[in-house]
Amino acid sequence: MDFTTSAVIASWAAIALLALVVSGLIRQVHQLSRTQQHHPGRVGIAPGASAPGLDPAALDGLLTPGRAALLLFLDADCRTCADVLAEARAWTVRQDAAAPQVLGFYAGAGPQAEEGAVPVRDHRPELFTAYDIPATPYAVAIDPEGRIARSEPLGSPTALLRLLDDIQPATPRSLP
């Protein structure tokens, strides 16, 4: 037997062993996926539910009854949270009095910063629990009747602006 024939036979033997290993791994993955229980569920509080913790005492009288609101759940160590809060403040300044109120909440201590157009309260872990907040930044839109309109994570300030545009579309202006 020459060298080329030996190399071809050794290669085919290696390929056959590799195929057996891969088929064993695939069998294990299929077995694990069958025994794994899938419970796909949504994160956050479900739309249509009554918004918890909106009484004036719990929120220091920050919310105006009968007015839509957007609650931002933030973390002091999250750079995206700081960017989202800055964008929310800029957006709020550009709006009229009919726009949704925007409030920010931290589960622990929040950064020491100016109050600005968006009131921020820290040490509110009970709200994070009540609204089932899985990650930050996270937004919960509340309609004027006090029900959850939307509940979703925010990955960027742009996502916040899209959400705000969805819940408060720009008012078309007529030309003079």
C-alpha positions in Angstrom: 0.0 0.0 0.0 1.4 3.4 -1.0 1.3 6.7 1.0 -1.6 8.2 -1.0 -3.9 5.1 -0.4 -3.0 5.1 3.3 -3.8 8.9 3.6 -7.2 8.4 1.9 -8.1 5.5 4.1 -7.1 7.4 7.3 -9.1 10.4 6.1 -12.2 8.4 5.5 -11.8 6.8 9.0 -11.6 10.2 10.6 -14.6 11.5 8.7 -16.6 8.4 9.8 -15.6 9.0 13.4 -16.5 12.6 13.2 -19.9 11.8 11.7 -20.6 9.4 14.6 -19.7 12.1 17.1 -21.9 14.7 15.4 -24.8 12.4 15.2 -24.5 11.6 18.9 -24.5 15.3 19.7 -27.5 15.9 17.6 -29.3 13.1 19.3 -28.5 14.6 22.7 -29.7 18.1 21.6 -33.0 16.6 20.4 -33.5 14.7 23.6 -32.8 17.8 25.7 -35.1 20.0 23.6 -38.0 17.4 24.1 -37.5 17.3 27.9 -37.1 21.1 28.2 -40.4 22.7 28.9 -41.1 25.8 26.8 -43.0 28.6 28.5 -42.7 31.5 26.2 -44.1 34.4 27.9 -44.0 38.1 27.7 -41.8 40.2 29.9 -43.2 43.1 31.8 -46.7 43.9 32.7 -49.4 43.0 30.1 -51.1 45.7 28.1 -54.6 46.3 29.2 -53.9 45.6 32.8 -54.6 48.3 35.4 -51.4 50.2 36.2 -50.2 49.4 39.8 -48.9 51.9 42.2 -50.3 55.0 40.6 -51.9 56.5 43.7 -50.7 60.0 44.4 -49.1 59.1 47.7 -46.9 56.4 46.1 -45.7 58.7 43.3 -45.4 61.9 45.4 -48.3 63.5 43.4 -46.2 63.5 40.2 -48.9 62.1 37.9 -51.9 64.1 36.8 -55.1 61.9 36.8 -56.6 61.5 33.4 -53.4 62.2 31.5 -51.2 59.6 29.7 -47.8 58.8 31.2 -44.6 57.1 30.3 -42.7 55.4 33.2 -39.0 54.9 32.6 -37.3 52.2 34.7 -33.6 53.0 34.8 -30.3 51.8 36.5 -27.6 54.2 37.7 -24.8 52.0 36.2 -26.4 51.9 32.8 -25.0 54.2 30.1 -28.0 53.6 27.8 -30.3 54.5 30.7 -28.6 57.9 31.1 -28.9 58.5 27.3 -32.6 57.5 27.3 -33.3 59.8 30.3 -31.5 62.7 28.5 -33.5 62.1 25.4 -36.7 61.9 27.4 -35.9 65.3 29.0 -35.2 66.9 25.6 -38.4 65.4 24.2 -40.5 66.7 27.1 -39.2 70.2 26.7 -40.3 70.3 23.1 -43.9 69.1 23.9 -47.0 71.0 25.0 -49.1 70.4 28.1 -51.2 67.6 26.5 -48.2 65.4 25.9 -47.8 62.3 28.1 -46.0 62.9 31.4 -42.6 61.2 31.6 -41.3 59.9 35.0 -38.1 58.0 35.8 -37.5 55.4 38.5 -34.5 53.7 39.9 -34.6 50.6 42.0 -31.7 51.7 44.1 -29.8 55.0 44.3 -30.0 57.1 41.2 -27.4 59.5 40.0 -27.2 62.9 41.6 -28.4 65.2 38.8 -30.7 68.1 38.1 -34.4 67.4 38.2 -35.1 68.8 34.7 -38.3 68.2 32.8 -38.5 64.6 33.8 -39.0 63.9 37.5 -36.9 61.0 38.7 -37.3 59.1 41.9 -34.8 56.5 43.3 -35.2 53.7 45.8 -38.4 52.4 44.2 -37.8 48.6 44.0 -41.5 48.0 44.7 -42.4 49.6 41.3 -39.8 47.4 39.5 -41.5 44.4 41.1 -45.1 45.6 40.5 -44.4 46.3 36.8 -42.3 43.1 36.3 -39.3 44.9 35.0 -36.7 42.4 33.6 -34.0 44.8 32.4 -33.2 48.5 32.1 -33.9 50.8 30.4 -37.6 49.8 30.3 -40.6 51.8 29.4 -44.3 51.4 30.4 -46.8 53.6 28.7 -50.0 54.3 30.6 -53.2 55.6 29.0 -55.3 58.3 30.5 -57.6 55.7 32.1 -54.7 54.3 34.1 -54.3 51.1 32.1 -51.1 49.8 30.5 -50.9 50.7 26.9 -47.4 49.3 26.2 -44.6 47.7 28.1 -41.2 47.1 26.4 -37.5 47.3 26.9 -35.6 50.3 25.3 -32.3 49.6 23.6 -31.5 53.2 22.7 -32.8 56.7 22.8 -34.1 56.2 19.3 -36.3 53.4 20.6 -37.7 55.8 23.2 -38.5 58.4 20.5 -40.2 55.7 18.4 -42.3 54.7 21.4 -43.1 58.3 22.2 -44.1 59.0 18.6 -46.4 55.9 18.8 -48.2 57.0 21.9 -48.2 60.8 21.1 -48.1 61.3 17.3 -46.9 64.7 16.2 -49.7 67.2 15.6 -49.8 68.3 12.0 -49.6 72.1 11.7 -51.5 74.0 9.1 -49.8 76.6 7.1 -50.8 80.3 7.5 
